[in-house]
Amino acid sequence: MHKALSRSKIERLSVSTYTVPTETEEADGTFIWSKTTMVLVEVTADDRVGLGYTYADRAAAVLIGDTLRSEVLGSDPVNVTAIWAGMCRLVRNLGNAGLTAMAISAVDVALWDLKARLLELPLVSLLGQLRGALPIYGSGGFCNYSNEQLAEQLGGWVKAGIPRVKMKIGRDATADISRVQAARDAIGPETELFVDANGAYTVKEALAQAERFTAEARVSWFEEPVSSDDLAGLALLRERVPAGMEVAAGEYGFELGYFRRMLEAGAVDVLQADVTRCRGITGILQVAALCDAFHVPLSAHCAPSLHVHPGCAASRLRHAEYFFDHVRIERLFFEGVPEPKNGGLHPDLTQPGLGLTLKRPDAERYRQD
């Protein structure tokens, strides 16, 4: 064992909460929001600091400080999986989904970042790099955008070299047809066009929309056409949507059983998972292994700066969501945020860990705790 690591113990865990207003109100098919909250964790050993975060309610910070901290302090930073398992045991009576999983996610990411920094390795090298870059798709296109705003945002991603984009739908089925066509006109014939209903449609509505989206705008990805809890409905749609269109879901998965049930039901062509929700890097690597077992591709949901390293280490990871809201916050808060190049994000192999450094003075303006 590395000599420094053989003596290391985790000495400190700090947690802070930041709330950032959105540039404009943002709406998808089932929700409207005007702010985004980040819960940030920093763990320290031997003067090295690992950072991780989740996009969650500030209640997750209380859970981290009051409950999870005891499992982390004094632990060996090499044994991330052991600490992760201990945190999962601590929340048994609180439930293993929702805020508890998101809190564990933030801590777990910080622990992996710390371990890689102590080893002086980029995290992707520690995990085992399989690809040089993580393909991305531009994501935003909110339901409350005008067609002009929609065209400007999606067209901007295409100009930046991103070959696939996603927009929100689900507020008005009739308007969605014209919005999707406006998006296709803005991005041209070669760019892949994805849509995300966030579970807003019924099965019959979704099937009718899928046929029109495919025929009129060559939409190739239909995310959460119905509720992700409706596995039978997703499976039916997956069988009946036009050829060339894939059904995707999974972003609300918090624990491995959720993803297993979705795959066993044949509910998706592509499974989604979010490192800030599925109990961290340890969790998303487990999901990736499950995708291997079921021969189903995986797509990472949001938080692009956190998905680059594990995404380049997961064999079936197809792409990651380059989500407008999170990209804006991550650029604001961190140095070292990867920028798109040739349609993908490249891990920085010259920096240890995730390669991110908190811009503390900039972040402090949004601090809530």
N, C-alpha and C positions, 0 to 999 in steps of 0.2 A: 504493500500500500504506500502511496505517496506520503512522505514523512510529514508534510504539513497537515495533510488530511488526518493522519493517524492521531494527531493531538487536538484536532479541531472539535469544538462544540458550538452549537448555535447559541449566541450570547444575547441576541436582541431580536425582537419582532415589533415593528411599528406598523400601524395601520392608519390611513387617512382617507377622507372622503372629499370628492370634488364634484361640483355640479356646474355644467356648462350649458348655457342657453343655446338652442339651435339657431341657425342663421334666420330661418323662417319656421313657421309652424310646419310640422311634417305629419303626413297622414298615410296609412296603408289601408287595407280593406277592412280592418276591424279595430283600429286604434289610432289615436291622435296624440302627439306629444310635442312639447316645446322646450324640453331640457333633457339632458342625458347625465347620469350620475356614474362616476367611476370610483370604485373602492380599490385603493392602492396599498399593497403590502410590501414592506422591505424587511428582509431578514439578514442578519449580520453574523459572520464568523471570521476570525482572524483578519479583521479590518476589511474584509470583502463584503459587499452588499449585493444581494440578489433582489430583483424586483419582479412583482407580478401584479396583475389587476383583473378585475371583472367589472362589467357594466351591470350594476345592480342597485338596489335600494341601500341607503346608509345603514339599515338594520343588519346587513351582512357584516359591516365593520364592527358592530357591537358583538356579534357572534364570534368573530375572529378574536377580538380583544378579550372577551370574557370566557370563552370556551376553548377555542382551538390553540390559543397561545401556550397553554400548559403542556400540550403534546409536543410542541416545537422546541421550546426553550430547553437547552441542555442536551438536545439530541445530536447525533452524529450526522453532519450534513451529507455524508456519502450515502446514507441509507434513506433516500427520499421515499422509496416505496413503503418502507416500514413506517415512516412518519405519516404518509398518506393513509395507510391502513388504520393507524391509531386515530387519526382525525375522523375517519368514517365510523369507527366504533363509538367515538365520543358523541356523535349526533344521532345514535340509534333511536333514542326516545323522542327526538325532534323531527324525525323523518329524513329520508335520504335524497330528497328532491328539493327543487326550489332554492330558497336562500341558503340552506345548508350546503348544497352542492356548489353554489356559486362562491360561497365563502371558502370552501375547500379548494376550489379552482384557483382563486387568487393566491392562496398560500402555496399550493403545489407548484404553480408556475415560478413563484419567487424562489422556492427551494431548488428547482432544476437550474434556474439561472445562477443561483449561488454555487451549486456544485460545479457547474461548468466554469465559473469564474475562478474557483479555488484550483481547479485543474488547468486553468489557463487555456481552455479550449472553447471554440465556438460551440454553442449548444448542439447544432446539427452534427458536428463531428463526434460529440459524445453519444448522440442517439444513433448515428450511423447514416451517413448521407447517401441517398439513392439518386437524387437528381440535383442539377445545378441551380434550378430556379423553380418557383412555384407559380404556375399559370393562374391568372386572376380574371375576374369579370367585374366591370364597373357596375355599381349597384346604387340605386336611389330612385329617381323617377317617381316621386311621391304622388299620391292620388290628388292632392290639392294643387299640384303644379299645373299651370296652363300648358297648352300644347307647345307654346314658344319656349317656356322654361324647360320642358321635357326635352325638346329637340336640342336646346343649347347644352344641357348637361350630358345627355347620351352622346351627342355628336362630339363633345369635347373629349370624352374617353376614347372614341375612335381615333380622333386626331392625335391622341397621346400614344397610339399604338396598341390599345387594348382591343382584342378581336371579338369580344363578347360583352354584352351589357344586359342589365336587368331593370325592369320597372315594376312599380306597384300597381295593382288593379283590385277590383272588388267592391268599390263604392257604388258603381252604377254600371250594370252590365252593358247597356246600350252605349254609354259614353266610352266604355273600355274598348269597344271595337274601333272607334275613331281614334282614340289615344294610341292604341297599339299600331294602327296604320301610320299615324304621325311619327311615331318612333321609328318605324321601318323606313319611312321617307328620309328621316334625318340621318340614319346610320348607313344607308346604302344597302346594296344587295348581298354583300359578302359577310358582313358582321353577324354573328349569332345573336338572336334576340330571345331573352328569357322574360317570363312574367311570374309574378308572385302575388297570389290572392290572399295570403295569410288566413286561409280557412273561411273566406267570406261566402263562397258559393255553396249551393246544394249540389248533390251529385248530378242531377239532370242539367242544372244550369252550367256546371263545369264542363260536362260533356259537349253541350251545344257550343259553349265558348271555345273549347279546344278545337272543334272542327272549323270554326270560323277563323280563329287565330292562325291555324296552320294553312288554310286555303288562301287567306288574304294577306298574311304578313310573315309566313314561314317561321312561326314561333317554334322553337325546338325544346323548350324547358318550361314546364308548368309546375310551379312550386306551391305546395299546400293549396291545391284547388278546392279541397274541403278540409275540415278540421283534421289536424294530425292525429287526433284521438279516434277518428273514424277509419280504422284500419281496413274494414270491409269496403268502405266507400273508396278509399285510395286504391285498393287492389282492383276493384271493378274498373275504375278509371284507367289504371295502368294497362289493363287488358284492352280497353276500348278506344283510347285516344288514337288519333291518326298515326300512321307510321312516321317516324322521324321526330316525334315528340316524346320527351321523357317526363315522368312524374317524379318529383323530389320532395322530401320532407325529413324531419329529424332535428331541427334546430332547437326544439324544446326538450330534447333528451337530457336527463340529468344523471342517469345511472345505466349500467350495462343491460339490465333486463329490459328497459324501454326499447333500446336499439335491437335487441334480439327478437322481441315480439314483433317489431315492425318488419324485420327481415323475414321471420318465419311466416308472416302473413302475406308475403309477396307484395307488400304495399308500395314499394318504391323501385324505380330504376336506378336512382342514385340516392344514397343515404347522406344526410347532412349531420354534422356535429359541430359544436362550438366549444373551444377550449376554455372559455370563461364560464361555461355552464356545466360541462360534463365531467367535473371534478379534475380539471387541469390537464397537464401534459400526460400524467400517468393515465388519466381517464381516456383521453383521445387516442393514445397508443393502444389501449384495450379495444376501443371501438374500431380502430384500423385493423386490428387482428381479427375482429369479428367479420369485418367486410372481406378480409382474405378468405375466411372460412366459407362465406356465402357467395363469394365471387361477384360481389357488388361494389361498384366504385363509391368512393367517399368524396364529399365536397365540404370544405371548411366554411363555417358561417361567421361572418363579421370579424372584428378585432384582427385585421390583417397583420399587424406587427407581431402578434403573438403566434400566428399560424405559420410563419415562414419556415422556422427551423423544424418543428415537428412535421410540417407538410412536406418538406424535402426529404424526410426520413420514412414516410409512410408509403408503402408500395402502391396502394390503390387510390391514393389521393389524386383526384382529377384536377381540381382547381380550388381557389379560395375566393370568398366574396370581398371585394374591394369597396366596402360600404362607405358612402359619402360622409355620414355623420361621424363614424369612428376614425376615418382617415383624417378628418379635420382636427379631432381632439388629439390624436396621437402625434400629429405634426406639431400641435401647440405645446404638448407636454414633454416630448422626448427628443433628444438628439439621437441620431442613428436610425431614424425611421426609414425603412427601405422604400425607394421610389420605383415606380414601374419602369421596366426596360424590356423592350421586345415582348410586351404582353405578359410579363411576369415579375415577381419579386425575388431578388437574389439575397441569400443570407450573406452577411458580411463576415468573411472568413478571417479577417484581420483583427477582429474584436472577440473577447471572451463572452460566453453566455449568449444572451439574446442580442447583445450589441446596443442596448438602449441605455441612455442616461437621462435621468429626470432633470428637466429644466425647472428647478425648484422655484425661482422667483416668478416665472410665468404661471406655474401651476398654483401658487399660493393665492393668486387673485380669485380663484374659484373654490378655495377650500371651505368646507362646511363644518368641520368638527373642531 
